[in-house]
Amino acid sequence: MKKVIILLLFIIVAIAIVPVFLPKTIHEEAEYIYDANPKKVYDSFNNLKKMSQWFSWDKKDNRTIDFSTPIEGIGASYDWTSDGEFGGSVAITDAKEMQFVGYSLNFKDQEGNTSEAIFQVLDDGKVKVIWTFDSGELSYPFQVYNYLMKGKVKENLERGLKNLDEILKKEAADTNSNSANENEIKISEESAKQLLGVVQTVSVDDDSEYKIAVDESLGLVESYLLDEKGLNREDIGNEVIYFINENKNEITFIVGFFLKDKVAESEDIKYLNVPAYKTLTTITDNDKAAIEKATVSTKEYAKENNFYPAQNHWQVIDGDKVQIYIPVEGR
């Protein structure tokens, strides 16, 4: 009995003393080399919506994410909840293109955590990513938690880096299989559709105003459909930008999703009924210069082939590609 008591006392003393010698913070990092476009790799970390598709700081499946505007670059952030309770938040605090992205992280009551993704373009064109995590300081005796979580943090970072590699490889394979069709202009008979979205009007010459308007609208509509109406991501398809009117000063457009099954409108989110059209369509890269060039080329093709292009047209966004549709009459 005496030995048992001594053993118990020893265990109690150990439990009380051991945490004193454990570090108050933890540092973990993971590395990965990507055989992919360096800009795509960087954007996968700098755009939080893209990042959420391949990585989660909270491994629970039933989490709900509320994205901020902007969704990429310094100031981008999101909160997540699990089972209706606040799970945490992440925000981009610093970034320099193709060099690094820095994050601040909060997990429920544990604040002051940071993370950084560092990018190195190697001589062979591949991209090395070094991803670090540094916890906030925990006081005695809670540093035991940090010690126990250390290995799991590294595993999570490594899992995320591998997930991203699989996504980038799939995108590259899809791009290669579709490369023959890219920038090819085709005639397409489009059936009538219903577009649920937010109407925006911005200045023609203000690219930042346009980008913010698109990001805000997509975030609002997506949150409405997924969180309030309970739709699945597969139910809403790809993002759509439908251009209603454009003059030398302003552009008016609606941003949202084509829906097969009708859901109720809200105060700011309305339907636009898009009639059946004969269209000219083409696929191009999802960047401003490529989209402008493809749109101009398609309208020129229309005139050369005795079509009359309408002013209204739309874009369907699929990752790093955009499919442009221009309604036409004639021939």
N, C-alpha and C positions, 0 to 999 in steps of 0.2 A: 504493500500500500504506500509505504514511504517513497519507494522508487517511482511509483505512478505520479505521486504529488510533485516530486522533483522534476519529472519529465514534463508535466503540465506547466509548472512554473517556468521551465526552460523555454517551452514553446511560446508562452505568453510574453516572456522577455524578448524572444527572437522577433515575434510579431511587432512588438513595440519599437525595437531597435533597428531592425533591418531597413525599414523605409528611410531612416536617417541617412543611410549610405547610398541610397538610390538617387539617380539624377532627377532633378525637378523638371527637366524638359527632355524631349527625345528628338533626334534628327534621323530621318530615313531618306534614302534616295534610290531611284531605279533608273536604268539606262536602256535605250532601245535604238536600233539603227533601222531607218526606213528607206526602202528603195522606192521613193515616191517624189512627186513634185514638192519641193521645199515649201512653196507658198501654201499648198493644201495642208501640209503638216502643221505649219504655223497657224493657219486659220482654224484648224481643228481644236486648238487650245485657246485661241483668242476670241472665238465665238462660243458663248456659253450654251446656246441651244444645240450647236453641233456637238459640243463636248458632252452634253447630257445624254447623247445617243450612244456613247461608247464608254462612259465612266459615271460612277455614282459614288459620292462620299458616304452615302447611306445605302447599304446593300438591301434594304427592305424593298420588296416588290410593289407594295401598295402605297408608294409615296406620290404626292402631288406637288408639282413644281409651279411656282409663280415667277415668271420672268419679268425683268425690268426693261426699260428702254433707256439707252440703246442696249442691244443684246451682245455687242462685241466691243472690244477695246476698253480703255480706262473708263470706269464708271458703270460698266455692265455688271449685273448681279442677278441672283435669284434666291428665293427662299424655298424650302421644301417642308412639307408636313407628312407625317406617317400616322395612320390611324387617327387623323384629325388633330394631332398634336404637333407643335412646332418641332421640326427635326434639326434645322440648322440653316445656314446661309453661306453663300460664297460670293465674293466680289473681286473684280479685276482692279487692282490698285496701281499697277504700273505695267507698261508694255513698250517694247521697241521692236518694230517689225524685223522678223527673221533673226532676232537676238534673244529675247526673253519675254515671258509673261509672268507677272506676279499676282498672287491671290491672297486675300484675307479670308479666314474660315472661322465660323462659329458653329459649335455643336451643342445645342440646347444650352446648358449652363457653362460650357467650357469655351471661353473666348480667347482671343489672342493667338490663334494658330495661323501660320502662314505657309504658303507653298509657292514654288517657282518652277517654271519650265524653261530650260535653257536650250537653245538650238545652235547646232554647229553643222554647217554644210561641208562635207568632206571632199577630198580631192576627186573621188570617183562620182561625185554628184549626189551621193546618198546623204541622208540627214540623221545626225545623231541628236537624240533628245535626252537630256539629263533632267529628271523630275524629282524635286526635293519636297520634303514636308518637315516643318518644324512646329512642334506643339507649343502652346502657351505654358507658362510656368505654373506648376501645381505645388501647393504647399503640403507639408507633412500632415497626414500620412498618405495623401492621395496620389503621390508619385508612384505608388505601387500600380495604379491603373495604367499610367504611362508605360511602365516597364512591361506589363502584361500585353499591352496593345502594340508594342513596337514591331513585332514580327508580322502581325496582321496588317499594319499600315503598309509595310513593304510589299506584302503579297497583293494588296489592293492596287497599289501603284503599278506593279508588274502586270497584273491582270488587265488593267485599263490600257496600258501601252500595247499589249498584245491584241486587245479588242480593236483598237484603232488601226493596227496593221491589217487586220482582216477586212475591215471596212474599206480602207484605201485600196487594197488589192482587188476587192470586188468592184469598186468604182472604176479602177483602171481597166479591168476585164470588160465591164459593160461599155466603157468608152471605146475600147478597141473594136468591139463587136458592132458598134454603131457608127464608127468613124466614116464608113463609106456613105452614110446618109447625112452626115453633118454638113450644113450649109447647102444641101440640095433642096431646091424649092419644088414642092409638090402641091397638087390640087387635092383638097380634102372637103368632103361634104360633112359638115358638122350639124348634129341634131340640136334641137332646142335644149337649153339648160337653164338652171336656176342658180344664180351666184349669190351667196350670202356673204356680206362684207360691210366695210365702212367706207363711206365716200370721203375723199380728200381733195382739196384744191391747193396747189403749191405753185410757187414762182418757177418759171421755165428755167431760169439761170441759177437756181439755188439747189445744187446737188445734195447738200447736207440736209436741207429741209425735206426734200423728196425721200431720202433714205430713212430719216427719222419717222416720217409719216407712214412709210411702208412697214417698218419694224413695229411701230406702235399698233398699227391696225391689225397686223398678223397676230401679234401677241394677244390683243383684245379678243379677236374672233376665235382664235384657237383655245384660249382659256374658257370662253363662253361655251364652246361646243364640247370640250373635253370635261371641264370641271362642273359646269352648271347643267348641261344637258346630258352628260354621261356617255357621249359617243366615244368610240375607240379611234385611235389614230388612223387605222386603216379605213374608217368610214368617211373621212374628210378629204382624203387624197392630197394632191399637191397644191401648193400655194398659187393663187391666181391674181394677176394685176390686169384689170380691164380698163382701158383708156376710153373715156366717154367723149371728152372734148379737149381740144388744144388750140390755143391762139398764140400770138407772139409774146404774151405776158404770163399766161397761166396754163396749167394742165389740171384737168379734173379727171379723177379715176376712182375706181372702187377696188379695194383690196380684200380678198377673202378666199372662199373655197366653193367649188361647184359641188352641190349636194344632190344625191339621188333621192333621199327621203327628206321631206320638208320638216323643219323644226320651226318653232315660234321665233319671231323677230324680237329684238329688244329695242330700247330707246335709241341706241346709236348704231345698231347692227340691222341692216335692212336687206331685202332681196332686190336683185336686178334680174328680170327675166330676159334671157338672151335668146332670140329667135334662131331658127335653123338658118345656117348660112353656107354658101359655097365660099371656101377660103383658100388662100395660098398660105402654106405653112413651111417653116424651116426651123432647124435646130442649130443653136450656136452656144458659145460659152456664156456663162452667167457673169458678165462684167459689162460695164456701161458702154465702152467703146465697141465691143463685139456686137452687142444688142443693137446699137444705133446703126452700125454698118450693115447688119443683116436686115434690119427694117427698111433701110433705104434701098438695098439691093432687091428686096422682095417687091417693093412698090415700083421700082424701075422695070423689073421683070413683068409686072402686071401691065404696065403701059405698053411695053414692047410686044406683048401678046394679046393686045386688044381687050384687056380687063380694065375695069374701073374700080380702083380700091376705095373702100369706105374710110372715113376718118376714124371711126371707132375700130379698135383692134385689141387683142389681149395676149398676155404672156402666161405660160404655165411653167413654173419653176420646179426643176427636179435636180436638187443638189447643185452641182457646178455647171449644169446645163439649163438652157431656157428654150422652150418651143414657142415660136411666135405664130400667131394666127391673124391674118388680115382678110376680112370679108371683101368679096369682089362681086361685080356684076359683069355681064357680057360674055361673049364667045360661047 
